[in-house]
Amino acid sequence: MVRLRERLPDLELVSAREPHSVVDFLRSEGFDLNEGIVLIESGSIHFGDRAMHRIANLTNNKSVFNALNRWVFRSERRSRTLYPFLKSGRRMLLRIMGRKPIEQND
């Protein structure tokens, strides 16, 4: 994350579980924040596998994790293929931890 902040100095991490104007905006645009990660960069919204792909292209290979992450998600095809497994793993982990899905406040 530190290296990503070096590439994107204005990076702001926002928890969709907490009130925030960005969360409200994304919901108003129809994004289900239980369904994927979001990266807003220069006015473009990247969601799910496209966000992972973009983040991978912004990171460097200075650590083993970053190198692996970048190799896996640098390919749009691999991102599209593997992202659903990441989502399933996240859901399973949240269920184990007793966390409920993010409220949509429709």
Protein Blocks (a to p, Z undefined) as FASTA:
>chain_A
ZZmmmmmmmbccddfkbgcfklmmmmmnopafkloccddeehiacehjlmmmmmmmmmcc
kbfklmmmmmmmmpmklmmmmmmmmmmmmmmmmmmnopacddfkZZ
